[in-house]
Amino acid sequence: PAMSSALVLTVYILTFTVGFPANVFTLAVLAAKSRRRPATPEPCLTTLTTADLLLLNLTASDLLLLLFLP
């Protein structure tokens, strides 16, 4: 049982240390992209595409999962 607990803790720590910075970076890139002004003068509320919005949702859900790991 002690070996099993140590293995689970190691996997959680590795998952958090790799996943958290990567997701924060992705969130920062998408936030910067949404603040960028479009090249065309037409009024546009956001410059995020559908794929960007889906990636934003995936990043947010992944961050929530990482923050609340059991």
mmCIF file of the N, C-alpha and C atoms, coordinates in Angstrom:
data_MODEL
# 
_entry.id   MODEL 
# 
loop_
_atom_site.group_PDB 
_atom_site.id 
_atom_site.type_symbol 
_atom_site.label_atom_id 
_atom_site.label_alt_id 
_atom_site.label_comp_id 
_atom_site.label_asym_id 
_atom_site.label_entity_id 
_atom_site.label_seq_id 
_atom_site.pdbx_PDB_ins_code 
_atom_site.Cartn_x 
_atom_site.Cartn_y 
_atom_site.Cartn_z 
_atom_site.occupancy 
_atom_site.B_iso_or_equiv 
_atom_site.pdbx_formal_charge 
_atom_site.auth_seq_id 
_atom_site.auth_comp_id 
_atom_site.auth_asym_id 
_atom_site.auth_atom_id 
_atom_site.pdbx_PDB_model_num 
ATOM 1   N N  . PRO A 1 1  ? 0.800   -1.213 0.000   1.00 0.00 ? 1  PRO A N  1 
ATOM 2   C CA . PRO A 1 1  ? 0.000   0.000  0.000   1.00 0.00 ? 1  PRO A CA 1 
ATOM 3   C C  . PRO A 1 1  ? 0.840   1.275  0.000   1.00 0.00 ? 1  PRO A C  1 
ATOM 4   N N  . ALA A 1 2  ? 1.990   1.270  0.696   1.00 0.00 ? 2  ALA A N  1 
ATOM 5   C CA . ALA A 1 2  ? 2.826   2.470  0.752   1.00 0.00 ? 2  ALA A CA 1 
ATOM 6   C C  . ALA A 1 2  ? 3.429   2.769  -0.618  1.00 0.00 ? 2  ALA A C  1 
ATOM 7   N N  . MET A 1 3  ? 3.821   1.728  -1.332  1.00 0.00 ? 3  MET A N  1 
ATOM 8   C CA . MET A 1 3  ? 4.385   1.902  -2.675  1.00 0.00 ? 3  MET A CA 1 
ATOM 9   C C  . MET A 1 3  ? 3.329   2.447  -3.627  1.00 0.00 ? 3  MET A C  1 
ATOM 10  N N  . SER A 1 4  ? 2.124   1.968  -3.480  1.00 0.00 ? 4  SER A N  1 
ATOM 11  C CA . SER A 1 4  ? 1.020   2.429  -4.318  1.00 0.00 ? 4  SER A CA 1 
ATOM 12  C C  . SER A 1 4  ? 0.724   3.908  -4.068  1.00 0.00 ? 4  SER A C  1 
ATOM 13  N N  . SER A 1 5  ? 0.713   4.326  -2.824  1.00 0.00 ? 5  SER A N  1 
ATOM 14  C CA . SER A 1 5  ? 0.462   5.729  -2.493  1.00 0.00 ? 5  SER A CA 1 
ATOM 15  C C  . SER A 1 5  ? 1.568   6.626  -3.018  1.00 0.00 ? 5  SER A C  1 
ATOM 16  N N  . ALA A 1 6  ? 2.805   6.170  -2.921  1.00 0.00 ? 6  ALA A N  1 
ATOM 17  C CA . ALA A 1 6  ? 3.929   6.952  -3.421  1.00 0.00 ? 6  ALA A CA 1 
ATOM 18  C C  . ALA A 1 6  ? 3.866   7.084  -4.938  1.00 0.00 ? 6  ALA A C  1 
ATOM 19  N N  . LEU A 1 7  ? 3.449   6.021  -5.605  1.00 0.00 ? 7  LEU A N  1 
ATOM 20  C CA . LEU A 1 7  ? 3.340   6.062  -7.068  1.00 0.00 ? 7  LEU A CA 1 
ATOM 21  C C  . LEU A 1 7  ? 2.235   7.029  -7.497  1.00 0.00 ? 7  LEU A C  1 
ATOM 22  N N  . VAL A 1 8  ? 1.095   6.981  -6.825  1.00 0.00 ? 8  VAL A N  1 
ATOM 23  C CA . VAL A 1 8  ? -0.012  7.884  -7.157  1.00 0.00 ? 8  VAL A CA 1 
ATOM 24  C C  . VAL A 1 8  ? 0.403   9.334  -6.916  1.00 0.00 ? 8  VAL A C  1 
ATOM 25  N N  . LEU A 1 9  ? 1.068   9.590  -5.800  1.00 0.00 ? 9  LEU A N  1 
ATOM 26  C CA . LEU A 1 9  ? 1.524   10.950 -5.501  1.00 0.00 ? 9  LEU A CA 1 
ATOM 27  C C  . LEU A 1 9  ? 2.528   11.430 -6.549  1.00 0.00 ? 9  LEU A C  1 
ATOM 28  N N  . THR A 1 10 ? 3.428   10.566 -6.965  1.00 0.00 ? 10 THR A N  1 
ATOM 29  C CA . THR A 1 10 ? 4.412   10.918 -7.989  1.00 0.00 ? 10 THR A CA 1 
ATOM 30  C C  . THR A 1 10 ? 3.726   11.267 -9.310  1.00 0.00 ? 10 THR A C  1 
ATOM 31  N N  . VAL A 1 11 ? 2.741   10.477 -9.687  1.00 0.00 ? 11 VAL A N  1 
ATOM 32  C CA . VAL A 1 11 ? 2.017   10.738 -10.945 1.00 0.00 ? 11 VAL A CA 1 
ATOM 33  C C  . VAL A 1 11 ? 1.261   12.054 -10.853 1.00 0.00 ? 11 VAL A C  1 
ATOM 34  N N  . TYR A 1 12 ? 0.614   12.326 -9.706  1.00 0.00 ? 12 TYR A N  1 
ATOM 35  C CA . TYR A 1 12 ? -0.102  13.589 -9.535  1.00 0.00 ? 12 TYR A CA 1 
ATOM 36  C C  . TYR A 1 12 ? 0.840   14.788 -9.599  1.00 0.00 ? 12 TYR A C  1 
ATOM 37  N N  . ILE A 1 13 ? 1.975   14.683 -8.952  1.00 0.00 ? 13 ILE A N  1 
ATOM 38  C CA . ILE A 1 13 ? 2.942   15.787 -8.968  1.00 0.00 ? 13 ILE A CA 1 
ATOM 39  C C  . ILE A 1 13 ? 3.472   16.017 -10.371 1.00 0.00 ? 13 ILE A C  1 
ATOM 40  N N  . LEU A 1 14 ? 3.794   14.951 -11.072 1.00 0.00 ? 14 LEU A N  1 
ATOM 41  C CA . LEU A 1 14 ? 4.290   15.073 -12.448 1.00 0.00 ? 14 LEU A CA 1 
ATOM 42  C C  . LEU A 1 14 ? 3.224   15.673 -13.363 1.00 0.00 ? 14 LEU A C  1 
ATOM 43  N N  . THR A 1 15 ? 1.985   15.221 -13.202 1.00 0.00 ? 15 THR A N  1 
ATOM 44  C CA . THR A 1 15 ? 0.887   15.749 -14.013 1.00 0.00 ? 15 THR A CA 1 
ATOM 45  C C  . THR A 1 15 ? 0.685   17.238 -13.759 1.00 0.00 ? 15 THR A C  1 
ATOM 46  N N  . PHE A 1 16 ? 0.741   17.638 -12.507 1.00 0.00 ? 16 PHE A N  1 
ATOM 47  C CA . PHE A 1 16 ? 0.538   19.045 -12.169 1.00 0.00 ? 16 PHE A CA 1 
ATOM 48  C C  . PHE A 1 16 ? 1.686   19.908 -12.665 1.00 0.00 ? 16 PHE A C  1 
ATOM 49  N N  . THR A 1 17 ? 2.930   19.466 -12.468 1.00 0.00 ? 17 THR A N  1 
ATOM 50  C CA . THR A 1 17 ? 4.080   20.296 -12.850 1.00 0.00 ? 17 THR A CA 1 
ATOM 51  C C  . THR A 1 17 ? 4.222   20.440 -14.362 1.00 0.00 ? 17 THR A C  1 
ATOM 52  N N  . VAL A 1 18 ? 3.725   19.485 -15.111 1.00 0.00 ? 18 VAL A N  1 
ATOM 53  C CA . VAL A 1 18 ? 3.773   19.609 -16.571 1.00 0.00 ? 18 VAL A CA 1 
ATOM 54  C C  . VAL A 1 18 ? 2.524   20.318 -17.096 1.00 0.00 ? 18 VAL A C  1 
ATOM 55  N N  . GLY A 1 19 ? 1.369   19.953 -16.570 1.00 0.00 ? 19 GLY A N  1 
ATOM 56  C CA . GLY A 1 19 ? 0.110   20.455 -17.102 1.00 0.00 ? 19 GLY A CA 1 
ATOM 57  C C  . GLY A 1 19 ? -0.205  21.884 -16.740 1.00 0.00 ? 19 GLY A C  1 
ATOM 58  N N  . PHE A 1 20 ? 0.093   22.291 -15.521 1.00 0.00 ? 20 PHE A N  1 
ATOM 59  C CA . PHE A 1 20 ? -0.280  23.641 -15.089 1.00 0.00 ? 20 PHE A CA 1 
ATOM 60  C C  . PHE A 1 20 ? 0.424   24.728 -15.891 1.00 0.00 ? 20 PHE A C  1 
ATOM 61  N N  . PRO A 1 21 ? 1.761   24.707 -16.013 1.00 0.00 ? 21 PRO A N  1 
ATOM 62  C CA . PRO A 1 21 ? 2.407   25.770 -16.816 1.00 0.00 ? 21 PRO A CA 1 
ATOM 63  C C  . PRO A 1 21 ? 1.985   25.752 -18.288 1.00 0.00 ? 21 PRO A C  1 
ATOM 64  N N  . ALA A 1 22 ? 1.782   24.568 -18.842 1.00 0.00 ? 22 ALA A N  1 
ATOM 65  C CA . ALA A 1 22 ? 1.376   24.485 -20.247 1.00 0.00 ? 22 ALA A CA 1 
ATOM 66  C C  . ALA A 1 22 ? -0.008  25.086 -20.456 1.00 0.00 ? 22 ALA A C  1 
ATOM 67  N N  . ASN A 1 23 ? -0.924  24.811 -19.546 1.00 0.00 ? 23 ASN A N  1 
ATOM 68  C CA . ASN A 1 23 ? -2.276  25.355 -19.676 1.00 0.00 ? 23 ASN A CA 1 
ATOM 69  C C  . ASN A 1 23 ? -2.328  26.840 -19.390 1.00 0.00 ? 23 ASN A C  1 
ATOM 70  N N  . VAL A 1 24 ? -1.537  27.319 -18.454 1.00 0.00 ? 24 VAL A N  1 
ATOM 71  C CA . VAL A 1 24 ? -1.485  28.762 -18.190 1.00 0.00 ? 24 VAL A CA 1 
ATOM 72  C C  . VAL A 1 24 ? -0.908  29.487 -19.407 1.00 0.00 ? 24 VAL A C  1 
ATOM 73  N N  . PHE A 1 25 ? 0.103   28.910 -20.019 1.00 0.00 ? 25 PHE A N  1 
ATOM 74  C CA . PHE A 1 25 ? 0.685   29.501 -21.234 1.00 0.00 ? 25 PHE A CA 1 
ATOM 75  C C  . PHE A 1 25 ? -0.346  29.554 -22.356 1.00 0.00 ? 25 PHE A C  1 
ATOM 76  N N  . THR A 1 26 ? -1.073  28.463 -22.545 1.00 0.00 ? 26 THR A N  1 
ATOM 77  C CA . THR A 1 26 ? -2.109  28.433 -23.579 1.00 0.00 ? 26 THR A CA 1 
ATOM 78  C C  . THR A 1 26 ? -3.194  29.462 -23.305 1.00 0.00 ? 26 THR A C  1 
ATOM 79  N N  . LEU A 1 27 ? -3.593  29.588 -22.048 1.00 0.00 ? 27 LEU A N  1 
ATOM 80  C CA . LEU A 1 27 ? -4.590  30.584 -21.669 1.00 0.00 ? 27 LEU A CA 1 
ATOM 81  C C  . LEU A 1 27 ? -4.083  32.002 -21.938 1.00 0.00 ? 27 LEU A C  1 
ATOM 82  N N  . ALA A 1 28 ? -2.809  32.257 -21.639 1.00 0.00 ? 28 ALA A N  1 
ATOM 83  C CA . ALA A 1 28 ? -2.231  33.585 -21.881 1.00 0.00 ? 28 ALA A CA 1 
ATOM 84  C C  . ALA A 1 28 ? -2.167  33.895 -23.379 1.00 0.00 ? 28 ALA A C  1 
ATOM 85  N N  . VAL A 1 29 ? -1.806  32.911 -24.172 1.00 0.00 ? 29 VAL A N  1 
ATOM 86  C CA . VAL A 1 29 ? -1.739  33.117 -25.623 1.00 0.00 ? 29 VAL A CA 1 
ATOM 87  C C  . VAL A 1 29 ? -3.129  33.410 -26.189 1.00 0.00 ? 29 VAL A C  1 
ATOM 88  N N  . LEU A 1 30 ? -4.126  32.657 -25.750 1.00 0.00 ? 30 LEU A N  1 
ATOM 89  C CA . LEU A 1 30 ? -5.487  32.899 -26.241 1.00 0.00 ? 30 LEU A CA 1 
ATOM 90  C C  . LEU A 1 30 ? -6.029  34.239 -25.764 1.00 0.00 ? 30 LEU A C  1 
ATOM 91  N N  . ALA A 1 31 ? -5.685  34.642 -24.553 1.00 0.00 ? 31 ALA A N  1 
ATOM 92  C CA . ALA A 1 31 ? -6.117  35.953 -24.053 1.00 0.00 ? 31 ALA A CA 1 
ATOM 93  C C  . ALA A 1 31 ? -5.461  37.070 -24.863 1.00 0.00 ? 31 ALA A C  1 
ATOM 94  N N  . ALA A 1 32 ? -4.181  36.925 -25.177 1.00 0.00 ? 32 ALA A N  1 
ATOM 95  C CA . ALA A 1 32 ? -3.496  37.930 -25.985 1.00 0.00 ? 32 ALA A CA 1 
ATOM 96  C C  . ALA A 1 32 ? -4.071  37.976 -27.397 1.00 0.00 ? 32 ALA A C  1 
ATOM 97  N N  . LYS A 1 33 ? -4.419  36.824 -27.925 1.00 0.00 ? 33 LYS A N  1 
ATOM 98  C CA . LYS A 1 33 ? -4.993  36.789 -29.273 1.00 0.00 ? 33 LYS A CA 1 
ATOM 99  C C  . LYS A 1 33 ? -6.369  37.443 -29.306 1.00 0.00 ? 33 LYS A C  1 
ATOM 100 N N  . SER A 1 34 ? -7.135  37.280 -28.231 1.00 0.00 ? 34 SER A N  1 
ATOM 101 C CA . SER A 1 34 ? -8.473  37.884 -28.221 1.00 0.00 ? 34 SER A CA 1 
ATOM 102 C C  . SER A 1 34 ? -8.406  39.397 -28.058 1.00 0.00 ? 34 SER A C  1 
ATOM 103 N N  . ARG A 1 35 ? -7.340  39.913 -27.454 1.00 0.00 ? 35 ARG A N  1 
ATOM 104 C CA . ARG A 1 35 ? -7.199  41.364 -27.273 1.00 0.00 ? 35 ARG A CA 1 
ATOM 105 C C  . ARG A 1 35 ? -6.629  42.056 -28.509 1.00 0.00 ? 35 ARG A C  1 
ATOM 106 N N  . ARG A 1 36 ? -6.038  41.284 -29.400 1.00 0.00 ? 36 ARG A N  1 
ATOM 107 C CA . ARG A 1 36 ? -5.437  41.859 -30.599 1.00 0.00 ? 36 ARG A CA 1 
ATOM 108 C C  . ARG A 1 36 ? -6.517  42.450 -31.496 1.00 0.00 ? 36 ARG A C  1 
ATOM 109 N N  . ARG A 1 37 ? -6.245  43.625 -32.035 1.00 0.00 ? 37 ARG A N  1 
ATOM 110 C CA . ARG A 1 37 ? -7.219  44.277 -32.913 1.00 0.00 ? 37 ARG A CA 1 
ATOM 111 C C  . ARG A 1 37 ? -7.198  43.637 -34.293 1.00 0.00 ? 37 ARG A C  1 
ATOM 112 N N  . PRO A 1 38 ? -8.372  43.460 -34.878 1.00 0.00 ? 38 PRO A N  1 
ATOM 113 C CA . PRO A 1 38 ? -8.415  42.891 -36.232 1.00 0.00 ? 38 PRO A CA 1 
ATOM 114 C C  . PRO A 1 38 ? -7.859  43.868 -37.258 1.00 0.00 ? 38 PRO A C  1 
ATOM 115 N N  . ALA A 1 39 ? -7.343  43.340 -38.346 1.00 0.00 ? 39 ALA A N  1 
ATOM 116 C CA . ALA A 1 39 ? -6.760  44.173 -39.398 1.00 0.00 ? 39 ALA A CA 1 
ATOM 117 C C  . ALA A 1 39 ? -7.844  44.923 -40.181 1.00 0.00 ? 39 ALA A C  1 
ATOM 118 N N  . THR A 1 40 ? -9.040  44.371 -40.229 1.00 0.00 ? 40 THR A N  1 
ATOM 119 C CA . THR A 1 40 ? -10.119 45.024 -40.958 1.00 0.00 ? 40 THR A CA 1 
ATOM 120 C C  . THR A 1 40 ? -10.848 45.996 -40.040 1.00 0.00 ? 40 THR A C  1 
ATOM 121 N N  . PRO A 1 41 ? -11.362 47.085 -40.584 1.00 0.00 ? 41 PRO A N  1 
ATOM 122 C CA . PRO A 1 41 ? -12.029 48.082 -39.744 1.00 0.00 ? 41 PRO A CA 1 
ATOM 123 C C  . PRO A 1 41 ? -13.458 47.707 -39.337 1.00 0.00 ? 41 PRO A C  1 
ATOM 124 N N  . GLU A 1 42 ? -13.960 46.563 -39.790 1.00 0.00 ? 42 GLU A N  1 
ATOM 125 C CA . GLU A 1 42 ? -15.333 46.187 -39.438 1.00 0.00 ? 42 GLU A CA 1 
ATOM 126 C C  . GLU A 1 42 ? -15.440 45.908 -37.938 1.00 0.00 ? 42 GLU A C  1 
ATOM 127 N N  . PRO A 1 43 ? -16.530 46.284 -37.328 1.00 0.00 ? 43 PRO A N  1 
ATOM 128 C CA . PRO A 1 43 ? -16.665 46.086 -35.874 1.00 0.00 ? 43 PRO A CA 1 
ATOM 129 C C  . PRO A 1 43 ? -16.765 44.601 -35.540 1.00 0.00 ? 43 PRO A C  1 
ATOM 130 N N  . CYS A 1 44 ? -15.880 44.149 -34.713 1.00 0.00 ? 44 CYS A N  1 
ATOM 131 C CA . CYS A 1 44 ? -15.830 42.750 -34.330 1.00 0.00 ? 44 CYS A CA 1 
ATOM 132 C C  . CYS A 1 44 ? -15.542 42.695 -32.831 1.00 0.00 ? 44 CYS A C  1 
ATOM 133 N N  . LEU A 1 45 ? -16.356 41.982 -32.098 1.00 0.00 ? 45 LEU A N  1 
ATOM 134 C CA . LEU A 1 45 ? -16.173 41.936 -30.654 1.00 0.00 ? 45 LEU A CA 1 
ATOM 135 C C  . LEU A 1 45 ? -14.978 41.080 -30.244 1.00 0.00 ? 45 LEU A C  1 
ATOM 136 N N  . THR A 1 46 ? -14.695 40.067 -31.010 1.00 0.00 ? 46 THR A N  1 
ATOM 137 C CA . THR A 1 46 ? -13.586 39.188 -30.658 1.00 0.00 ? 46 THR A CA 1 
ATOM 138 C C  . THR A 1 46 ? -12.897 38.688 -31.913 1.00 0.00 ? 46 THR A C  1 
ATOM 139 N N  . THR A 1 47 ? -11.642 38.327 -31.777 1.00 0.00 ? 47 THR A N  1 
ATOM 140 C CA . THR A 1 47 ? -10.902 37.795 -32.917 1.00 0.00 ? 47 THR A CA 1 
ATOM 141 C C  . THR A 1 47 ? -10.687 36.296 -32.768 1.00 0.00 ? 47 THR A C  1 
ATOM 142 N N  . LEU A 1 48 ? -11.369 35.676 -31.811 1.00 0.00 ? 48 LEU A N  1 
ATOM 143 C CA . LEU A 1 48 ? -11.222 34.242 -31.620 1.00 0.00 ? 48 LEU A CA 1 
ATOM 144 C C  . LEU A 1 48 ? -12.072 33.477 -32.626 1.00 0.00 ? 48 LEU A C  1 
ATOM 145 N N  . THR A 1 49 ? -11.475 32.469 -33.226 1.00 0.00 ? 49 THR A N  1 
ATOM 146 C CA . THR A 1 49 ? -12.220 31.597 -34.127 1.00 0.00 ? 49 THR A CA 1 
ATOM 147 C C  . THR A 1 49 ? -12.940 30.536 -33.305 1.00 0.00 ? 49 THR A C  1 
ATOM 148 N N  . THR A 1 50 ? -13.710 29.729 -33.971 1.00 0.00 ? 50 THR A N  1 
ATOM 149 C CA . THR A 1 50 ? -14.410 28.644 -33.282 1.00 0.00 ? 50 THR A CA 1 
ATOM 150 C C  . THR A 1 50 ? -13.412 27.673 -32.657 1.00 0.00 ? 50 THR A C  1 
ATOM 151 N N  . ALA A 1 51 ? -12.344 27.375 -33.379 1.00 0.00 ? 51 ALA A N  1 
ATOM 152 C CA . ALA A 1 51 ? -11.324 26.472 -32.844 1.00 0.00 ? 51 ALA A CA 1 
ATOM 153 C C  . ALA A 1 51 ? -10.645 27.075 -31.610 1.00 0.00 ? 51 ALA A C  1 
ATOM 154 N N  . ASP A 1 52 ? -10.407 28.381 -31.646 1.00 0.00 ? 52 ASP A N  1 
ATOM 155 C CA . ASP A 1 52 ? -9.807  29.052 -30.486 1.00 0.00 ? 52 ASP A CA 1 
ATOM 156 C C  . ASP A 1 52 ? -10.730 28.993 -29.272 1.00 0.00 ? 52 ASP A C  1 
ATOM 157 N N  . LEU A 1 53 ? -12.013 29.168 -29.505 1.00 0.00 ? 53 LEU A N  1 
ATOM 158 C CA . LEU A 1 53 ? -12.975 29.115 -28.414 1.00 0.00 ? 53 LEU A CA 1 
ATOM 159 C C  . LEU A 1 53 ? -13.054 27.710 -27.815 1.00 0.00 ? 53 LEU A C  1 
ATOM 160 N N  . LEU A 1 54 ? -13.023 26.709 -28.662 1.00 0.00 ? 54 LEU A N  1 
ATOM 161 C CA . LEU A 1 54 ? -13.015 25.333 -28.166 1.00 0.00 ? 54 LEU A CA 1 
ATOM 162 C C  . LEU A 1 54 ? -11.737 25.044 -27.382 1.00 0.00 ? 54 LEU A C  1 
ATOM 163 N N  . LEU A 1 55 ? -10.609 25.543 -27.862 1.00 0.00 ? 55 LEU A N  1 
ATOM 164 C CA . LEU A 1 55 ? -9.347  25.365 -27.146 1.00 0.00 ? 55 LEU A CA 1 
ATOM 165 C C  . LEU A 1 55 ? -9.355  26.100 -25.815 1.00 0.00 ? 55 LEU A C  1 
ATOM 166 N N  . LEU A 1 56 ? -9.989  27.265 -25.779 1.00 0.00 ? 56 LEU A N  1 
ATOM 167 C CA . LEU A 1 56 ? -10.121 28.001 -24.527 1.00 0.00 ? 56 LEU A CA 1 
ATOM 168 C C  . LEU A 1 56 ? -10.947 27.220 -23.507 1.00 0.00 ? 56 LEU A C  1 
ATOM 169 N N  . ASN A 1 57 ? -12.042 26.632 -23.951 1.00 0.00 ? 57 ASN A N  1 
ATOM 170 C CA . ASN A 1 57 ? -12.863 25.813 -23.066 1.00 0.00 ? 57 ASN A CA 1 
ATOM 171 C C  . ASN A 1 57 ? -12.103 24.579 -22.585 1.00 0.00 ? 57 ASN A C  1 
ATOM 172 N N  . LEU A 1 58 ? -11.357 23.946 -23.453 1.00 0.00 ? 58 LEU A N  1 
ATOM 173 C CA . LEU A 1 58 ? -10.564 22.777 -23.078 1.00 0.00 ? 58 LEU A CA 1 
ATOM 174 C C  . LEU A 1 58 ? -9.486  23.155 -22.074 1.00 0.00 ? 58 LEU A C  1 
ATOM 175 N N  . THR A 1 59 ? -8.846  24.284 -22.287 1.00 0.00 ? 59 THR A N  1 
ATOM 176 C CA . THR A 1 59 ? -7.809  24.747 -21.370 1.00 0.00 ? 59 THR A CA 1 
ATOM 177 C C  . THR A 1 59 ? -8.383  25.065 -20.002 1.00 0.00 ? 59 THR A C  1 
ATOM 178 N N  . ALA A 1 60 ? -9.529  25.726 -19.968 1.00 0.00 ? 60 ALA A N  1 
ATOM 179 C CA . ALA A 1 60 ? -10.160 26.056 -18.688 1.00 0.00 ? 60 ALA A CA 1 
ATOM 180 C C  . ALA A 1 60 ? -10.570 24.799 -17.930 1.00 0.00 ? 60 ALA A C  1 
ATOM 181 N N  . SER A 1 61 ? -11.139 23.831 -18.624 1.00 0.00 ? 61 SER A N  1 
ATOM 182 C CA . SER A 1 61 ? -11.543 22.602 -17.942 1.00 0.00 ? 61 SER A CA 1 
ATOM 183 C C  . SER A 1 61 ? -10.334 21.803 -17.485 1.00 0.00 ? 61 SER A C  1 
ATOM 184 N N  . ASP A 1 62 ? -9.262  21.816 -18.258 1.00 0.00 ? 62 ASP A N  1 
ATOM 185 C CA . ASP A 1 62 ? -8.045  21.107 -17.865 1.00 0.00 ? 62 ASP A CA 1 
ATOM 186 C C  . ASP A 1 62 ? -7.407  21.765 -16.637 1.00 0.00 ? 62 ASP A C  1 
ATOM 187 N N  . LEU A 1 63 ? -7.414  23.090 -16.586 1.00 0.00 ? 63 LEU A N  1 
ATOM 188 C CA . LEU A 1 63 ? -6.884  23.780 -15.410 1.00 0.00 ? 63 LEU A CA 1 
ATOM 189 C C  . LEU A 1 63 ? -7.709  23.464 -14.169 1.00 0.00 ? 63 LEU A C  1 
ATOM 190 N N  . LEU A 1 64 ? -9.019  23.434 -14.293 1.00 0.00 ? 64 LEU A N  1 
ATOM 191 C CA . LEU A 1 64 ? -9.855  23.081 -13.158 1.00 0.00 ? 64 LEU A CA 1 
ATOM 192 C C  . LEU A 1 64 ? -9.589  21.648 -12.690 1.00 0.00 ? 64 LEU A C  1 
ATOM 193 N N  . LEU A 1 65 ? -9.398  20.738 -13.629 1.00 0.00 ? 65 LEU A N  1 
ATOM 194 C CA . LEU A 1 65 ? -9.074  19.365 -13.267 1.00 0.00 ? 65 LEU A CA 1 
ATOM 195 C C  . LEU A 1 65 ? -7.740  19.298 -12.537 1.00 0.00 ? 65 LEU A C  1 
ATOM 196 N N  . LEU A 1 66 ? -6.736  20.033 -13.029 1.00 0.00 ? 66 LEU A N  1 
ATOM 197 C CA . LEU A 1 66 ? -5.424  20.026 -12.390 1.00 0.00 ? 66 LEU A CA 1 
ATOM 198 C C  . LEU A 1 66 ? -5.474  20.634 -10.987 1.00 0.00 ? 66 LEU A C  1 
ATOM 199 N N  . LEU A 1 67 ? -6.269  21.672 -10.814 1.00 0.00 ? 67 LEU A N  1 
ATOM 200 C CA . LEU A 1 67 ? -6.328  22.329 -9.503  1.00 0.00 ? 67 LEU A CA 1 
ATOM 201 C C  . LEU A 1 67 ? -7.072  21.499 -8.463  1.00 0.00 ? 67 LEU A C  1 
ATOM 202 N N  . PHE A 1 68 ? -7.972  20.642 -8.915  1.00 0.00 ? 68 PHE A N  1 
ATOM 203 C CA . PHE A 1 68 ? -8.772  19.857 -7.968  1.00 0.00 ? 68 PHE A CA 1 
ATOM 204 C C  . PHE A 1 68 ? -8.509  18.367 -8.107  1.00 0.00 ? 68 PHE A C  1 
ATOM 205 N N  . LEU A 1 69 ? -7.261  17.999 -8.390  1.00 0.00 ? 69 LEU A N  1 
ATOM 206 C CA . LEU A 1 69 ? -6.910  16.580 -8.416  1.00 0.00 ? 69 LEU A CA 1 
ATOM 207 C C  . LEU A 1 69 ? -7.164  15.972 -7.036  1.00 0.00 ? 69 LEU A C  1 
ATOM 208 N N  . PRO A 1 70 ? -7.647  14.732 -7.009  1.00 0.00 ? 70 PRO A N  1 
ATOM 209 C CA . PRO A 1 70 ? -7.920  14.110 -5.703  1.00 0.00 ? 70 PRO A CA 1 
ATOM 210 C C  . PRO A 1 70 ? -6.672  13.925 -4.859  1.00 0.00 ? 70 PRO A C  1 
# 
